Amino acid sequence: MNMKIKVGDKVKVITGHYKGTIGEVKAVNAKTNKIIVEGVNLVKKSLKPSQMNPDGGIVEFEKGIDASNVLVYDTKAKVAGRVGYSTDKKGNKIRINKKSGNEIKGGK
């Protein structure tokens, strides 16, 4: 499966509890079509005391959301859009934001 969203992209959540939130992609899982976005889908988990964490406690972390629930965000044009492909002047394949037409920087 080919994912058009890469680690380091700025994305805007378009549906769900975190609708309208803009964050950076921290991780991508192409098999499950899930991405982890900074500050989105926060969950709390209780940990039992262990040797590594003798106090235990409650930990808060981000869980994955479906990649179809986000659009790539263009910080210059301040608009979110789908990802498209084009070629630059040298003939290299680049990713573009279809709404603004600007090249998507970032993404590792």
N, C-alpha and C positions, 0 to 999 in steps of 0.2 A: 504494500500500500504506500502510495506517495503522499507525504504530508507537505503542504505548502507553507506551513507555519514552522519557523525554526526557533531554536533557543536564542534569546536575546532580542526578539522582536517585541515591539510595543503592540498590545492588542486591547480592544475594547469589548467588554462583555455585552452581548446584545439580548440576552434572555436570562431569566431566573432571578434569584434573590439578590445577586450582585450586579444586576443590570445597570449599565452606564459606567461601571468601574473600568479605569484604564490601568494596566499594569504590564510588567515585563514577564515574558515567558522564561521560567526557570528550568523546565524539563519537558521533554516530548516523548510520548510512547506511541509509535506508529502502529503497533499491533492492536492496541485497544482503542486507538484514535483519541487518546486523552492527552491533555496538556496541563501542566501546573503553572498557574499564574500567581505572581507575587501579590499577597493580600486578598486573594479570592478563594472562596470555599474553605474558610477556616473551620476546623473541627477540634474538639478537645478530647483527649484520651487520658484515662486514669492508668497510672503505672504502679505496679506492685513494687515494694522495696526489693532490691537485688544487690548483688555485690558491687556492680558498677554504679548503681544509683541507690544508695542505702536509705534515702529518705522517701523514695517513691514520689508521688504527687501527680499533678495534672499538667499535661503537656499540650500546647496548642500548635497545630501545624496545618499546612495547606494540602488538600486532597485534589486529585485531578478532576477536570471538567472536560466535557466533550468538545472537540475542536470545532464542531459545527456551531457552537454557542458563542464564538468570538469572531471578530473581524480585525484585520491588521489596521493599526492606527497610524496615520501620517501626522507627525507632530508639527510640521511646517504648515500644512494646509488645514490642520485641526479637523480632519475628516477620517472616518473609518470606511474601509472598502475591502473588496475581495482581492485575492492575489492573482495576478496575471504574469505572463512571461513575454519578454521582448528581447531584442538584441541591441547592444550598444554599438558605437561607431567602429570598435575593433572587431566586432563579430561575436563577442561573448554573450552568453545567455544571462539575462538579469531578471530579477523579480520586480514587478511594478505594482503599485496600488491602482486598481482599475478606476476608482472614483476620481483620484487626483491626477493620475498619470505619472506621479513621481516614483523614482526608484526607491525600493525598500532597502535601507541601510541596516547593518547589523545582521544577525542570524549567522550562526556558526556552522 
